[in-house]
Amino acid sequence: MVGSLSRGGLEEFIRSVYRDMLPIRAVGPDNGGEGELEKCEYLEGIVRSLGFKRCERYDAGDPRARGGLRPNLVARFYGDKPKTLWVVGHLDVVPPGDSSLWHHEPFKASFIDEKVYGRGSEDDGQGILLGLCAAKSLAERELDSEVDLGVVLVSDEETGSVYGVRHLLSVGRGVIGDDDWVLVPDAGNSDGSLLEVAEKGVLWFRVQVLGVQTHGSTPEKGVNAHRLGSKLMLLIDDYLHGKYNARNELFEPPTSTFEPTKREPNVPNVNTVPGSDTFYFDCRILPNYTTSQVLGDVERLVEDFCGRNGVRCRVEVVSREDPSPPTDPNSEFAKRFTETLRRVRGTSVKPKGIGGGTVAKYFRANGIPTVVWMTCDETAHQPDEYAKIPNIVSDTQVILGLIGANVSF
């Protein structure tokens, strides 16, 4: 009956969507999957059934994906208000990883108590459902609001957003206005007190050291790339931490981080001196610096090291994104968010910056006020990933409060 949506009805809607959505394996081609088309088509059907006045697709071509495209859906509930709050979720999920670590089937919705388990339940099924639940509440309770509700569902968040938000913002310029607000429910904490307003820049790079392979008993005939690679890795590590040591208390942690991470296999047996060594760094850089500064220093260090040790080296960028300007914690949007959380939930929040990356940075780079927020236990990418249904209901109330359509369930 119109106007009668209850908490129980909203929870059943959430369960129903999860039952149908989680079995759809929306893994992107870069992670060995077929893409997001089937999932987008399912969710587009729900969006249209909820009565959104405007619903458009901004698809990116990708011959590797099912249907040759990566879908991006943009919908506006009322379609005629001067300001819109956009709730941005991403369609793609990461692979489940080692299946032996799961106690529940990754691509199935398993409901236990108030949790739903499955790959993509939190990341970013929870974000997707927040927008849908807010729209369902507006439709079934026949509510009006000061601010329009928009839902954006994008592809390719997990592997760079080339076919997702970055494509959308290039071909759909003006769809999301400079005065609109963007909420990205793709990170948070268990009590909803984390309001993310800034992200560090990201630089991932690979270094390969080329020596001369030889037998382990005659090292003098070769050049041990593994030893030299280890020395070079520590040299880079010490240099970057020493030079780029500024602190910014907005962020957790408050410093730039430079972590040697992956190392590629060199030789399969113990008694061979390797002629090649390849290692990687994951750098999360404060807005005080640019990725160009860091990369330039790495390239100079490597060139000097190679000259002094008589070896060849290669530096290759794996991923690179400069930090975008933070959302001002004193902006109208951030202050309204803080006040709404206090009023609706009694939650005090402190704006913070994070080292992880979300699509928020692309909106911020275009000058659009953007925050990242949701209430979650931070199980993304883990075995037995889950979302809590009461969190989705409670967060929906916050979104409705933000747009001036206050309800309680």
MOHU-V647121 format. One record per backbone hydrogen bond with DSSP energy under -0.5 kcal/mol. NH is the residue of the N-H (numbers start at 1). CO is the residue of the C=O. If there is no record, write none. Layout:
[[NH/CO] [NH/CO]]
//
This chain:
[[3/140] [4/1] [7/409] [10/6] [11/7] [12/8] [13/9] [14/10] [15/11] [16/12] [17/13] [18/14] [19/15] [20/16] [21/17] [22/18] [24/21] [25/23] [26/24] [27/25] [28/93] [31/28] [32/29] [33/28] [35/27] [40/36] [41/37] [42/38] [43/39] [44/40] [45/41] [46/42] [47/43] [48/44] [49/45] [50/46] [51/48] [52/47] [53/76] [53/77] [54/76] [56/74] [58/72] [60/70] [62/68] [65/62] [66/34] [68/65] [69/66] [70/60] [73/153] [74/56] [75/151] [76/54] [77/149] [85/148] [86/84] [86/181] [87/85] [87/150] [88/86] [88/183] [89/87] [89/152] [91/154] [92/154] [93/26] [99/97] [101/98] [102/99] [108/105] [110/108] [110/117] [111/109] [112/110] [112/115] [115/112] [116/387] [117/110] [118/385] [119/106] [121/118] [124/122] [125/120] [126/121] [127/122] [128/124] [129/125] [130/126] [131/127] [132/128] [133/129] [134/130] [135/131] [136/132] [137/133] [138/134] [139/135] [140/136] [141/137] [142/139] [143/138] [146/403] [147/403] [148/83] [150/85] [150/148] [151/75] [152/87] [153/73] [154/89] [154/152] [159/156] [160/157] [161/156] [164/161] [166/161] [167/161] [168/164] [169/165] [170/166] [170/167] [171/167] [172/168] [175/172] [177/175] [180/177] [181/84] [182/369] [183/86] [184/371] [185/88] [185/183] [186/184] [189/374] [192/189] [195/193] [195/350] [196/194] [196/372] [197/195] [197/352] [198/352] [200/354] [201/285] [202/321] [203/283] [204/319] [205/281] [206/316] [207/279] [208/314] [209/277] [210/208] [210/312] [211/209] [211/275] [212/223] [214/273] [216/271] [218/215] [221/218] [222/219] [223/212] [225/223] [225/274] [228/224] [229/225] [230/226] [231/227] [232/228] [233/229] [234/230] [235/231] [236/232] [237/233] [238/234] [239/235] [240/236] [241/237] [242/238] [243/239] [244/240] [245/243] [248/254] [251/248] [252/353] [256/246] [257/284] [259/282] [260/258] [261/280] [264/278] [272/269] [273/214] [274/272] [277/209] [279/207] [280/262] [281/205] [282/259] [283/203] [283/281] [284/257] [285/201] [285/283] [289/286] [294/290] [295/291] [296/292] [297/293] [298/294] [299/295] [300/296] [301/297] [302/298] [303/299] [304/300] [305/301] [306/302] [307/303] [308/304] [309/305] [310/306] [311/306] [312/210] [314/208] [316/206] [318/204] [319/204] [321/202] [327/197] [331/328] [335/331] [336/332] [337/333] [338/334] [339/335] [340/336] [341/337] [342/338] [343/339] [344/340] [345/341] [346/341] [346/342] [347/341] [350/193] [352/195] [353/250] [354/198] [355/252] [361/358] [362/359] [363/359] [364/360] [365/361] [366/362] [366/363] [367/364] [368/363] [369/180] [369/367] [371/182] [372/196] [373/184] [376/189] [376/374] [382/379] [385/382] [387/116] [389/114] [389/387] [391/388] [392/388] [393/389] [394/390] [395/391] [396/392] [397/393] [398/394] [399/395] [400/396] [401/397] [402/398] [403/399] [404/401] [405/400]]
//
